[in-house]
Amino acid sequence: MICGHVSHVHSQGALWTLANFTEVLDRWIERDHPIPGLVLVVGEWIMTRSEDPYQGVRREVGFDNLWWAAIPDSQYNATAVYCAYWIKEADRVVQCESIATLGLPLA
């Protein structure tokens, strides 16, 4: 499973700390009962957020520092898994807001 708070030091500098991802991931699993392979895809993508939380995400209009994305390779049965999180630049923290399975297409 994914650590609730992950903090590492990278040779190129400090990485981002992940917060609240374990709790939100667990709620998603309990609520949506995804197939095991999908849980692995989502978990691996979450870990990439500690390296670059801006990669492949969009800023939510009207919210400071709220970002979201469809998780790559998460499409299954006309759905995809989406994640939204806050990026707290001053603290270098990425705090998960939600993980959800949504129907496609999503505009």
C-alpha positions in Angstrom: 0.0 0.0 0.0 1.0 3.6 -0.3 2.4 5.6 2.6 0.2 8.3 3.9 3.2 10.7 3.9 6.1 10.1 1.6 9.2 12.2 1.7 12.4 11.6 -0.1 15.6 13.4 -1.1 16.5 13.2 -4.7 19.9 13.8 -6.1 18.6 16.8 -7.9 16.9 18.3 -4.8 14.1 17.7 -2.4 11.0 15.9 -3.7 7.4 16.6 -2.8 5.7 15.2 0.3 2.5 13.2 -0.4 -0.3 13.7 2.1 -3.7 12.1 2.5 -3.3 9.8 -0.5 -3.5 6.5 1.5 -6.8 7.5 3.2 -8.4 8.7 -0.1 -7.1 5.7 -2.0 -8.6 3.3 0.6 -12.0 5.1 0.4 -11.9 4.8 -3.4 -11.2 1.1 -3.2 -14.0 0.5 -0.6 -16.5 2.6 -2.6 -15.7 1.5 -6.2 -14.2 -2.0 -5.8 -11.7 -1.6 -8.7 -10.0 -4.6 -10.2 -6.6 -5.3 -8.6 -4.6 -4.2 -11.7 -6.3 -0.9 -11.7 -5.3 -0.3 -8.0 -1.7 -1.0 -9.0 -1.9 1.5 -11.9 -3.4 4.2 -9.6 -0.8 3.5 -6.8 2.1 3.7 -9.2 0.8 7.0 -10.6 0.4 8.5 -7.1 4.0 7.8 -6.3 5.0 9.9 -9.4 3.4 12.9 -7.8 6.4 13.1 -5.3 8.7 13.7 -8.3 6.6 16.2 -10.3 3.0 16.9 -9.2 2.5 19.2 -12.2 3.1 16.5 -14.8 0.0 15.7 -16.8 -2.5 17.5 -14.7 -4.7 20.6 -15.1 -5.5 23.4 -12.8 -9.1 23.6 -11.7 -10.6 26.9 -12.7 -11.6 29.0 -9.8 -9.4 27.3 -7.2 -5.9 28.3 -6.2 -3.6 25.3 -6.4 -6.2 22.6 -7.0 -5.1 20.3 -9.8 -6.7 17.2 -11.4 -6.0 14.5 -14.0 -7.3 11.4 -15.5 -4.8 8.8 -14.4 -3.0 7.3 -17.5 -3.9 3.7 -18.3 -6.9 3.7 -15.9 -9.6 3.4 -18.5 -11.8 0.4 -17.9 -15.3 -0.4 -19.1 -16.0 3.1 -20.3 -14.7 4.7 -17.1 -11.4 6.2 -16.0 -9.9 7.0 -12.6 -9.4 10.7 -11.8 -7.5 12.3 -9.0 -7.6 15.8 -7.6 -5.1 17.3 -5.2 -3.8 20.5 -3.7 -0.2 21.6 -4.4 1.2 23.6 -1.4 4.3 25.0 -3.0 5.7 26.8 0.1 5.7 23.5 2.0 6.4 21.2 -1.1 3.3 19.2 -0.1 0.8 17.4 -2.5 -2.4 16.8 -0.6 -4.9 14.4 -2.1 -8.5 15.7 -2.3 -10.3 12.9 -4.2 -9.9 9.8 -6.3 -13.0 8.8 -8.3 -14.0 6.5 -11.1 -16.0 8.5 -13.6 -17.7 7.6 -16.8 -16.3 8.6 -20.2 -16.2 10.8 -22.1 -15.4 13.5 -19.6 -15.1 16.9 -21.2 
